[in-house]
């Protein structure tokens, strides 16, 4: 058996880099049953698109591994994709439903869809409601959004003042 690195204590950037390197290193084994065992320690850096592909491969992921995925990747997964990833371990999802980030993922799912799993999962979105996800990142500008909004709000007045001054002079 190969010795594997445990990247769980690494920064997210390092996990992303390690996943990309592991994916490339094991690419020739992508369609072999052992591929998942090789790539599993590095999944904390996997993008959603790769996890969606993996969900079709009957990998029987542990819920503890699901909880260690990149937050944005986990949140992008549908109920059926998570069902595909977990396989026979789907029943364990109920034990994790109150732990972050599984709890946040459950809250993003429709309760009616969660009910179809017959796992007793609660906390999903009720019919007729939508989830408004508040981004957890800073605006790209150095100026705050309030400053930008005030500037844009005052722009027409400033332009008309400038126009009047140039007409009058």
VMD Tcl script that draws the C-alpha trace (Angstrom):
set ca {
  {0.00 0.00 0.00}
  {1.21 3.50 -0.83}
  {1.90 5.98 1.95}
  {-0.41 8.94 1.64}
  {-0.24 12.48 2.89}
  {-2.92 13.77 5.25}
  {-3.67 17.29 3.99}
  {-6.58 17.93 6.42}
  {-4.52 20.40 8.50}
  {-3.33 22.33 5.42}
  {-4.69 25.68 4.25}
  {-7.43 25.61 1.62}
  {-5.00 26.86 -1.03}
  {-2.61 24.01 -0.24}
  {-5.48 21.49 -0.37}
  {-6.49 22.85 -3.78}
  {-2.92 22.49 -5.09}
  {-2.48 19.00 -3.62}
  {-5.78 17.85 -5.11}
  {-4.79 19.10 -8.58}
  {-1.42 17.32 -8.31}
  {-3.00 14.09 -7.03}
  {-5.64 14.16 -9.77}
  {-2.93 14.54 -12.39}
  {-0.72 11.87 -10.77}
  {-3.54 9.32 -10.62}
  {-5.22 10.24 -13.92}
  {-4.10 7.02 -15.62}
  {-6.07 5.08 -12.98}
  {-9.25 7.19 -13.26}
  {-11.41 4.27 -14.39}
  {-10.01 1.69 -11.97}
  {-11.79 0.83 -8.70}
  {-8.69 1.85 -6.67}
  {-8.82 5.44 -8.01}
  {-11.17 6.66 -5.29}
  {-8.95 5.22 -2.54}
  {-5.98 7.05 -4.03}
  {-7.70 10.42 -4.50}
  {-9.86 10.37 -1.32}
  {-7.28 12.01 1.04}
  {-7.04 14.97 -1.36}
  {-10.76 15.60 -1.96}
  {-10.72 18.59 0.41}
  {-9.38 20.54 -2.57}
  {-11.71 19.14 -5.22}
  {-13.89 21.53 -7.25}
  {-17.61 20.83 -7.54}
  {-17.34 19.66 -11.15}
  {-14.98 16.83 -10.14}
  {-17.22 15.81 -7.25}
  {-20.23 15.73 -9.58}
  {-18.31 13.37 -11.87}
  {-17.29 11.24 -8.89}
  {-20.94 11.04 -7.76}
  {-21.64 8.82 -10.78}
  {-18.93 6.30 -9.83}
  {-20.53 4.56 -6.81}
  {-17.65 5.52 -4.47}
  {-19.48 5.15 -1.11}
  {-17.86 8.24 0.41}
  {-17.90 8.54 4.20}
  {-19.90 11.48 5.59}
  {-16.74 12.55 7.46}
  {-15.06 12.98 4.06}
  {-18.10 14.88 2.73}
  {-17.80 17.27 5.69}
  {-14.15 17.99 4.81}
  {-14.87 18.99 1.20}
  {-14.30 22.55 0.02}
  {-17.25 24.54 1.32}
  {-18.13 26.04 -2.08}
  {-17.89 22.61 -3.69}
  {-20.17 20.99 -1.11}
  {-22.72 23.78 -1.31}
  {-22.87 23.42 -5.10}
  {-23.85 19.74 -4.92}
  {-27.45 18.67 -5.43}
  {-29.21 16.15 -3.24}
  {-28.90 13.44 -5.90}
  {-25.17 14.15 -6.30}
  {-24.58 13.80 -2.55}
  {-26.69 10.64 -2.64}
  {-24.43 9.34 -5.44}
  {-21.26 10.20 -3.53}
  {-22.37 8.63 -0.24}
  {-23.98 5.50 -1.70}
  {-24.34 2.93 1.10}
  {-23.22 5.57 3.63}
  {-26.22 7.83 2.94}
  {-27.90 6.74 6.19}
  {-25.03 8.30 8.18}
  {-26.00 11.76 6.90}
  {-28.67 12.07 9.62}
  {-26.00 11.79 12.35}
  {-24.18 14.78 10.84}
  {-27.18 17.00 10.04}
  {-26.47 19.40 12.93}
  {-22.74 19.72 12.26}
  {-21.20 22.35 10.00}
  {-20.93 22.34 6.97}
  {-23.46 19.49 6.55}
  {-26.06 21.56 8.42}
  {-25.66 24.47 5.98}
  {-25.91 22.10 3.02}
  {-29.11 20.54 4.44}
  {-30.61 24.02 4.92}
  {-30.09 24.73 1.20}
  {-32.08 21.65 0.14}
  {-35.85 21.52 -0.28}
  {-37.42 19.80 2.71}
  {-39.72 17.83 0.39}
  {-36.64 16.38 -1.37}
  {-34.95 15.56 1.96}
  {-38.13 13.78 3.07}
  {-37.90 11.45 0.05}
  {-34.68 10.01 1.49}
  {-36.57 8.75 4.59}
  {-33.61 9.63 6.83}
  {-35.43 12.04 9.14}
  {-33.38 15.02 7.93}
  {-34.87 18.34 9.00}
  {-34.01 21.98 8.44}
  {-34.44 22.12 4.68}
  {-36.17 24.95 2.84}
  {-39.96 24.76 2.87}
  {-41.92 24.89 -0.39}
  {-42.55 28.43 -1.59}
  {-39.39 29.81 0.01}
  {-36.05 30.56 -1.58}
  {-32.60 30.60 -0.05}
  {-30.70 33.83 -0.26}
  {-27.06 32.96 0.19}
  {-25.03 35.82 1.57}
  {-21.51 35.73 0.10}
  {-18.71 35.44 2.65}
  {-16.16 37.43 0.70}
  {-15.09 41.05 0.63}
  {-16.10 43.21 -2.32}
  {-13.30 43.35 -4.90}
  {-12.99 47.11 -4.61}
  {-10.88 48.84 -1.98}
  {-13.80 51.23 -1.46}
  {-16.74 49.98 0.56}
  {-20.01 49.28 -1.24}
  {-21.59 52.18 0.66}
  {-19.03 54.60 -0.74}
  {-19.56 53.26 -4.25}
  {-23.35 53.54 -3.87}
  {-23.14 57.16 -2.64}
  {-20.77 58.04 -5.48}
  {-23.07 56.50 -8.09}
  {-26.09 58.19 -6.51}
  {-24.39 61.61 -6.65}
  {-22.96 61.16 -10.16}
  {-25.96 62.64 -12.07}
  {-25.99 65.72 -9.82}
  {-22.24 66.19 -10.25}
  {-22.49 65.83 -14.03}
  {-25.36 68.31 -14.31}
  {-23.44 70.79 -12.09}
  {-20.37 70.40 -14.28}
  {-22.49 70.89 -17.42}
  {-24.14 74.05 -16.00}
  {-20.76 75.49 -15.01}
  {-19.35 74.91 -18.49}
  {-22.44 76.46 -20.16}
  {-22.38 79.51 -17.89}
  {-18.68 80.20 -18.29}
}
mol new
graphics top color blue
foreach p $ca { graphics top sphere $p radius 0.5 }
foreach p [lrange $ca 0 end-1] q [lrange $ca 1 end] { graphics top cylinder $p $q radius 0.2 }
display resetview
